[in-house]
């Protein structure tokens, strides 16, 4: 099982500090190699909603 909690030492990536909790969860799970469908199943949201969260996260990262 993939841990989606923040790192224990609370290191933060500046581009991620303005993300919602759900967006952060999705980005972490992508980082662990999970597909949109797997993430959706894990978080009980649709794959389309996963894509929406990823797009919002990428938009914010581009602004940094």
Secondary structure as UniProt FT lines:
FT   TURN            8..9
FT   HELIX           14..16
FT   TURN            17..18
FT   HELIX           21..31
FT   TURN            32..33
FT   HELIX           36..43
FT   HELIX           47..63
//
